[in-house]
Amino acid sequence: MDAPSNKVTDLSYLIAISKGNKAFIDEMIDIFLSENPLEIELLESAIEELDYEGIKAYAHKMKSTIPFVGLDKLIEKDLEQIETLASLKNETETIERLFAQIKKICLIATEELRPH
């Protein structure tokens, strides 16, 4: 069950670890759909407020939910870069640029995963 190449999500990891258990897969997708928008909102607020400790914490926390839907391949390196830059307490423009890309991908993923 490979994801078409035009999608940002890839459920192959989730399918593999669950051995195809649909209830578990649906539960993990539901967790992503409820957690990710909140994580995006918290990270965005921290960036706007230049709360570098918050930026680090929220970027790090996001890395725990994105692998379930295959987003780690697309945004994990950007989240790690945001964490590093927040530790340095500079490069705000780079943080904002990286975040804009992460947010865009997460919004696409949410649309792909949301039941229609």
DANOR-V91244 format. One record per residue. N is the residue number from 1. RES is the residue in three letters. SS is DSSP state (H for helix, E for strand, - for the rest). PSI is psi in whole degrees, -180 to 180 (none if undefined). D_CENTER is the distance of its C-alpha to the mean C-alpha in Angstrom with 2 decimals. Layout:
N_RES_SS_PSI_D_CENTER, N_RES_SS_PSI_D_CENTER
This chain:
1_MET_-_76_21.77, 2_ASP_-_145_19.95, 3_ALA_-_140_17.54, 4_PRO_-_151_19.35, 5_SER_-_-15_18.56, 6_ASN_-_3_17.80, 7_LYS_-_151_14.65, 8_VAL_-_-24_11.08, 9_THR_-_153_10.59, 10_ASP_-_111_12.75, 11_LEU_-_9_13.95, 12_SER_H_-39_16.48, 13_TYR_H_-46_15.11, 14_LEU_H_-42_14.97, 15_ILE_H_-41_18.39, 16_ALA_H_-49_19.76, 17_ILE_H_-23_19.01, 18_SER_H_-3_20.25, 19_LYS_-_37_23.18, 20_GLY_-_12_22.53, 21_ASN_-_106_22.81, 22_LYS_H_-39_21.86, 23_ALA_H_-43_21.83, 24_PHE_H_-44_19.35, 25_ILE_H_-48_17.07, 26_ASP_H_-39_17.39, 27_GLU_H_-43_16.78, 28_MET_H_-38_13.48, 29_ILE_H_-43_12.38, 30_ASP_H_-40_13.88, 31_ILE_H_-46_12.06, 32_PHE_H_-47_8.61, 33_LEU_H_-28_10.42, 34_SER_H_-36_11.90, 35_GLU_H_-43_9.46, 36_ASN_H_-46_6.34, 37_PRO_H_-37_9.00, 38_LEU_H_-43_10.64, 39_GLU_H_-42_8.05, 40_ILE_H_-45_7.80, 41_GLU_H_-45_11.57, 42_LEU_H_-42_12.28, 43_LEU_H_-42_10.74, 44_GLU_H_-43_12.57, 45_SER_H_-43_15.66, 46_ALA_H_-40_15.75, 47_ILE_H_-45_15.69, 48_GLU_H_-36_18.38, 49_GLU_-_1_20.41, 50_LEU_-_39_20.11, 51_ASP_-_87_19.28, 52_TYR_H_-36_18.45, 53_GLU_H_-41_18.33, 54_GLY_H_-42_15.87, 55_ILE_H_-49_13.69, 56_LYS_H_-47_13.87, 57_ALA_H_-46_13.34, 58_TYR_H_-37_10.29, 59_ALA_H_-41_8.53, 60_HIS_H_-44_9.91, 61_LYS_H_-38_9.06, 62_MET_H_-29_5.26, 63_LYS_-_-15_6.39, 64_SER_-_-24_8.35, 65_THR_-_-23_6.64, 66_ILE_H_-28_4.54, 67_PRO_H_-29_8.16, 68_PHE_H_-29_9.81, 69_VAL_H_15_8.94, 70_GLY_-_11_9.28, 71_LEU_-_-14_6.20, 72_ASP_H_-34_7.22, 73_LYS_H_-28_10.20, 74_LEU_H_-34_8.91, 75_ILE_H_-5_6.66, 76_GLU_H_-42_7.58, 77_LYS_H_-38_10.90, 78_ASP_H_-41_9.95, 79_LEU_H_-41_8.29, 80_GLU_H_-39_11.52, 81_GLN_H_-40_13.61, 82_ILE_H_-44_12.62, 83_GLU_H_-47_13.61, 84_THR_H_-47_16.77, 85_LEU_H_-36_17.72, 86_ALA_H_-35_17.35, 87_SER_H_-34_19.69, 88_LEU_H_-12_22.10, 89_LYS_-_42_21.94, 90_ASN_-_-167_22.25, 91_GLU_-_39_20.81, 92_THR_H_-39_19.44, 93_GLU_H_-39_19.63, 94_THR_H_-42_17.52, 95_ILE_H_-46_14.84, 96_GLU_H_-40_15.10, 97_ARG_H_-46_15.08, 98_LEU_H_-43_11.99, 99_PHE_H_-41_10.16, 100_ALA_H_-41_11.81, 101_GLN_H_-43_10.54, 102_ILE_H_-46_6.79, 103_LYS_H_-43_7.84, 104_LYS_H_-47_10.02, 105_ILE_H_-42_7.93, 106_CYS_H_-37_5.78, 107_LEU_H_-41_9.42, 108_ILE_H_-44_10.87, 109_ALA_H_-42_8.92, 110_THR_H_-44_10.05, 111_GLU_H_-40_13.43, 112_GLU_H_-36_13.70, 113_LEU_H_-22_13.14, 114_ARG_-_132_15.09, 115_PRO_-_137_18.70, 116_HIS_-_none_21.11
